[in-house]
Structures are given as C-alpha cells and as structure tokens.
Amino acid sequence: MHLDVATTGKERENHANLLRLEVERLTLELRRLGASKILLFGSMARGRLDLFTDIDLLVVMHSNLPFVERCGWVYQKLMPRVDADIIVYTEQEFESLKDSPFLKKALAEGVVLYEANPA
C-alpha cells in the first residue's frame, strides 16, 4: 500500500489525537481504580507523536497482588484501545526502586498526569 505525504500526515494527526484521548481515558479509569500517582513517560512524554508512538504509563496504587498479576488485572480493567505499556507499582515498590536507572529516567523525563498527594 502506497501512502502519500498528505495521507501519512493525516494518519499521524489522527493517531496523535487518539493517543491524547486514550491517555485522558486511562487516567480517569486509573484514578477510579485507586491510583495515587500516574506518570506518562517515553516517547509520548517527550512530545514524539508519530504512527509508531504508544502510551507508556507508570502507575502507583495499593494492591495485594503480585506484580505480574497486578499489571494483568489493570490491563483487564482498562482494555487499552491503542498500544500501551502500563507498569503498576505499589507505594513500597515505587519507593524502593526510586534510585533505579529506569525510574530515575522516567521521573526526570516523564509528565505527572495525576498525583493524589503531591509533595
């Protein structure tokens, strides 16, 4: 399939709009599920919105489920409409991992979408 520049530009714009709407929807749903912090990180947080951009969210919430089950439970509840990576930490996990290279980068480059009790 051949896409000309105008078609590609329109598709990029449509995808960017879909991403923005989905971030809003996911944020609202995560708040309803009890998230205390929601952080957008990755390419979308850096302003890169192209046809390959997905949504990367870091979520902090109370849960007694193990990490993998917790992330699976959140995906089932949210049913993302676009490609999304959603990492769900408990408050304790988040605090203990704050000095990890991954979290340092996510916190430095990310955009806080919601925080229940900002410091």
N, C-alpha and C positions, 0 to 999 in steps of 0.2 A: 504494500500500500504506500503510495506516494503522498506525502504531506507537504504542501507549500508553506511558505513562511507565515502567511496570514492564518492558515488553519492551525499551524503549530502555536502561534501567538494566542489565538482564541482558546485553544485547548489548555494552554498554560494558564491563562486567566481564569478559565472555568475551574481548573484543578485547584488553583490558589484559593478561589472563593470557597470551594468545597472543603478544603483544609481548614480555613478560618472558621467556617460554620461548624465543622466537626469538633474543633478544639473547644468552641463555646459549649456545644452539647456535652462533650465528655467532661468538661469542667463542672457543669451543673450536675451531671449524674454522679460524678465522684464526690462532690460535696454532699449530695443526698446519701451516699453510701458511708459518709463519715470521715472523709479525708480531712486531715488537718493541714496538709501542705500539698500543693500541686505545682510542679515546675516543668515548663516546656524547655527542652534542650535540643541540641543537634542542629541540623541544617535549617529547620524552620525558625528556630530561635535566633539564628544568625541572619535571618532575612532571605534565605535562599528558597524561593518558591518556584520550582520547575515541575515538569511532569514526573520526575523521579523522587520528589520530596515526600517523605512520610511524616508521621507525627511521633515524636519521642517525648514521653511523659515520665516524670519521676513523681511518685505519689507516696505520701506518708500517712498511714492510718493505723488505727488499732485493729489487731486481728490475732486470734489464737492459732490460725492455720499456718503450717509451714510455708516457706517462701514460694515454692513452685505451685502448691495448691492455692495459695492466696492470689497469685498472679492469674491463675486459671479461673478462679472464682470471679475476679474483677472483669476479665475478658468476657466471661459468660453474661455477666450483668450488663456490660456496656455494649457488646456487639458492635465494635467499631466499623464504620462504613467505608473507611479508607485504611491503607496500611498503617498500622500503629504499633509501636513498641511501648508497653506500659510496664514500668518497673515499680513494684509496690513493696515498700519497706515499712516495718513498724518503727515507732519512735526510737526504740532502743537500737535497732539495726542502723537506722539513719545516723544516730549519734556516734555509734562505734565505727562507722565507715566514713565519717566526715573527712578524715585525712587521707582516704584512698585517692589515687590519681583520678579515677573515674568520677567520683563525687566532687572532688575539687574542681575539675574542669566543668562539670555540669552546673555547679553552683556559680562559677565565675562567668560562664557564657550564657547561662540559662535565664529564662524570664519567669518570675514568680506569677502564676495565674491566680493563686489563692493561698492565703495563709490565715489560719484561724486566730492565732495569737502571735502576730509579728513582734519580734524582739526589738 
